């Protein structure tokens, strides 16, 4: 497969890049993946890091093109070389999952840190999960993970709130968990609502019934 080599003579005017990215997102939302891929290919000729990152996502997910993880990594690296936070995050996810490439949690952690430093606050949640997953359970590591989740929540990241709720449930603090769940409902989206729904059986009524009703409403909207 021949990868593009974005060079100055191929750069597009900024307004053209914006239009191509907007159209690509519209096509993605409509599941018109081949059309979206075409838009992303054009936009990436600008060497715009957002376009390069999205083209990497297309190769990672197989949006209108044969799934190709080495190609995805190439485009993510092009965007990361420009300091683009979501490119660091996507590279971290690939190395964390270890699908099609060797798993490397140390590299994933370093990349999540770079993503967080670039303003991708979801990376703070991932750093908390890494702490919980890679260390023997103990109050010290749980407290450190909680600090990451709190930092993510302070930036209005729904996953930060969700994990704070989970830890509050583990501590038996149902009031704090319910408060965090309310924040998830305000800041989250479908995947986060589904994860929240799976935790709700661990909270007693009447909070459980009330939160479940709200969650179902958000999932229908």
Secondary structure as a PSIPRED ss2 file (coil, helix, strand):
# PSIPRED VFORMAT (PSIPRED V4.0)

   1 X C   1.000  0.000  0.000
   2 X C   1.000  0.000  0.000
   3 X C   1.000  0.000  0.000
   4 X C   1.000  0.000  0.000
   5 X C   1.000  0.000  0.000
   6 X C   1.000  0.000  0.000
   7 X C   1.000  0.000  0.000
   8 X H   0.000  1.000  0.000
   9 X H   0.000  1.000  0.000
  10 X H   0.000  1.000  0.000
  11 X C   1.000  0.000  0.000
  12 X C   1.000  0.000  0.000
  13 X C   1.000  0.000  0.000
  14 X H   0.000  1.000  0.000
  15 X H   0.000  1.000  0.000
  16 X H   0.000  1.000  0.000
  17 X H   0.000  1.000  0.000
  18 X H   0.000  1.000  0.000
  19 X H   0.000  1.000  0.000
  20 X H   0.000  1.000  0.000
  21 X H   0.000  1.000  0.000
  22 X H   0.000  1.000  0.000
  23 X H   0.000  1.000  0.000
  24 X H   0.000  1.000  0.000
  25 X H   0.000  1.000  0.000
  26 X H   0.000  1.000  0.000
  27 X H   0.000  1.000  0.000
  28 X H   0.000  1.000  0.000
  29 X H   0.000  1.000  0.000
  30 X C   1.000  0.000  0.000
  31 X C   1.000  0.000  0.000
  32 X C   1.000  0.000  0.000
  33 X H   0.000  1.000  0.000
  34 X H   0.000  1.000  0.000
  35 X H   0.000  1.000  0.000
  36 X H   0.000  1.000  0.000
  37 X H   0.000  1.000  0.000
  38 X H   0.000  1.000  0.000
  39 X H   0.000  1.000  0.000
  40 X H   0.000  1.000  0.000
  41 X H   0.000  1.000  0.000
  42 X H   0.000  1.000  0.000
  43 X H   0.000  1.000  0.000
  44 X H   0.000  1.000  0.000
  45 X C   1.000  0.000  0.000
  46 X C   1.000  0.000  0.000
  47 X C   1.000  0.000  0.000
  48 X C   1.000  0.000  0.000
  49 X H   0.000  1.000  0.000
  50 X H   0.000  1.000  0.000
  51 X H   0.000  1.000  0.000
  52 X H   0.000  1.000  0.000
  53 X H   0.000  1.000  0.000
  54 X H   0.000  1.000  0.000
  55 X H   0.000  1.000  0.000
  56 X H   0.000  1.000  0.000
  57 X H   0.000  1.000  0.000
  58 X H   0.000  1.000  0.000
  59 X H   0.000  1.000  0.000
  60 X H   0.000  1.000  0.000
  61 X H   0.000  1.000  0.000
  62 X C   1.000  0.000  0.000
  63 X C   1.000  0.000  0.000
  64 X C   1.000  0.000  0.000
  65 X C   1.000  0.000  0.000
  66 X C   1.000  0.000  0.000
  67 X C   1.000  0.000  0.000
  68 X C   1.000  0.000  0.000
  69 X H   0.000  1.000  0.000
  70 X H   0.000  1.000  0.000
  71 X H   0.000  1.000  0.000
  72 X H   0.000  1.000  0.000
  73 X H   0.000  1.000  0.000
  74 X H   0.000  1.000  0.000
  75 X H   0.000  1.000  0.000
  76 X H   0.000  1.000  0.000
  77 X H   0.000  1.000  0.000
  78 X H   0.000  1.000  0.000
  79 X H   0.000  1.000  0.000
  80 X H   0.000  1.000  0.000
  81 X C   1.000  0.000  0.000
  82 X C   1.000  0.000  0.000
  83 X C   1.000  0.000  0.000
  84 X C   1.000  0.000  0.000
  85 X H   0.000  1.000  0.000
  86 X H   0.000  1.000  0.000
  87 X H   0.000  1.000  0.000
  88 X H   0.000  1.000  0.000
  89 X H   0.000  1.000  0.000
  90 X H   0.000  1.000  0.000
  91 X H   0.000  1.000  0.000
  92 X H   0.000  1.000  0.000
  93 X H   0.000  1.000  0.000
  94 X H   0.000  1.000  0.000
  95 X H   0.000  1.000  0.000
  96 X H   0.000  1.000  0.000
  97 X H   0.000  1.000  0.000
  98 X C   1.000  0.000  0.000
  99 X C   1.000  0.000  0.000
 100 X C   1.000  0.000  0.000
 101 X C   1.000  0.000  0.000
 102 X C   1.000  0.000  0.000
 103 X C   1.000  0.000  0.000
 104 X C   1.000  0.000  0.000
 105 X H   0.000  1.000  0.000
 106 X H   0.000  1.000  0.000
 107 X H   0.000  1.000  0.000
 108 X H   0.000  1.000  0.000
 109 X H   0.000  1.000  0.000
 110 X H   0.000  1.000  0.000
 111 X H   0.000  1.000  0.000
 112 X H   0.000  1.000  0.000
 113 X H   0.000  1.000  0.000
 114 X H   0.000  1.000  0.000
 115 X H   0.000  1.000  0.000
 116 X H   0.000  1.000  0.000
 117 X H   0.000  1.000  0.000
 118 X C   1.000  0.000  0.000
 119 X C   1.000  0.000  0.000
 120 X C   1.000  0.000  0.000
 121 X C   1.000  0.000  0.000
 122 X H   0.000  1.000  0.000
 123 X H   0.000  1.000  0.000
 124 X H   0.000  1.000  0.000
 125 X H   0.000  1.000  0.000
 126 X H   0.000  1.000  0.000
 127 X H   0.000  1.000  0.000
 128 X H   0.000  1.000  0.000
 129 X H   0.000  1.000  0.000
 130 X H   0.000  1.000  0.000
 131 X H   0.000  1.000  0.000
 132 X H   0.000  1.000  0.000
 133 X H   0.000  1.000  0.000
 134 X H   0.000  1.000  0.000
 135 X C   1.000  0.000  0.000
 136 X C   1.000  0.000  0.000
 137 X C   1.000  0.000  0.000
 138 X C   1.000  0.000  0.000
 139 X H   0.000  1.000  0.000
 140 X H   0.000  1.000  0.000
 141 X H   0.000  1.000  0.000
 142 X H   0.000  1.000  0.000
 143 X H   0.000  1.000  0.000
 144 X H   0.000  1.000  0.000
 145 X H   0.000  1.000  0.000
 146 X H   0.000  1.000  0.000
 147 X H   0.000  1.000  0.000
 148 X H   0.000  1.000  0.000
 149 X H   0.000  1.000  0.000
 150 X H   0.000  1.000  0.000
 151 X H   0.000  1.000  0.000
 152 X H   0.000  1.000  0.000
 153 X H   0.000  1.000  0.000
 154 X H   0.000  1.000  0.000
 155 X C   1.000  0.000  0.000
 156 X C   1.000  0.000  0.000
 157 X C   1.000  0.000  0.000
 158 X H   0.000  1.000  0.000
 159 X H   0.000  1.000  0.000
 160 X H   0.000  1.000  0.000
 161 X H   0.000  1.000  0.000
 162 X H   0.000  1.000  0.000
 163 X H   0.000  1.000  0.000
 164 X H   0.000  1.000  0.000
 165 X H   0.000  1.000  0.000
 166 X H   0.000  1.000  0.000
 167 X H   0.000  1.000  0.000
 168 X H   0.000  1.000  0.000
 169 X H   0.000  1.000  0.000
 170 X H   0.000  1.000  0.000
 171 X C   1.000  0.000  0.000
 172 X C   1.000  0.000  0.000
 173 X C   1.000  0.000  0.000
 174 X H   0.000  1.000  0.000
 175 X H   0.000  1.000  0.000
 176 X H   0.000  1.000  0.000
 177 X H   0.000  1.000  0.000
 178 X H   0.000  1.000  0.000
 179 X H   0.000  1.000  0.000
 180 X H   0.000  1.000  0.000
 181 X H   0.000  1.000  0.000
 182 X H   0.000  1.000  0.000
 183 X H   0.000  1.000  0.000
 184 X H   0.000  1.000  0.000
 185 X H   0.000  1.000  0.000
 186 X H   0.000  1.000  0.000
 187 X H   0.000  1.000  0.000
 188 X C   1.000  0.000  0.000
 189 X C   1.000  0.000  0.000
 190 X H   0.000  1.000  0.000
 191 X H   0.000  1.000  0.000
 192 X H   0.000  1.000  0.000
 193 X H   0.000  1.000  0.000
 194 X H   0.000  1.000  0.000
 195 X H   0.000  1.000  0.000
 196 X H   0.000  1.000  0.000
 197 X H   0.000  1.000  0.000
 198 X H   0.000  1.000  0.000
 199 X H   0.000  1.000  0.000
 200 X H   0.000  1.000  0.000
 201 X H   0.000  1.000  0.000
 202 X H   0.000  1.000  0.000
 203 X C   1.000  0.000  0.000
 204 X C   1.000  0.000  0.000
 205 X C   1.000  0.000  0.000
 206 X C   1.000  0.000  0.000
 207 X H   0.000  1.000  0.000
 208 X H   0.000  1.000  0.000
 209 X H   0.000  1.000  0.000
 210 X H   0.000  1.000  0.000
 211 X H   0.000  1.000  0.000
 212 X H   0.000  1.000  0.000
 213 X H   0.000  1.000  0.000
 214 X H   0.000  1.000  0.000
 215 X H   0.000  1.000  0.000
 216 X H   0.000  1.000  0.000
 217 X H   0.000  1.000  0.000
 218 X H   0.000  1.000  0.000
 219 X H   0.000  1.000  0.000
 220 X H   0.000  1.000  0.000
 221 X C   1.000  0.000  0.000
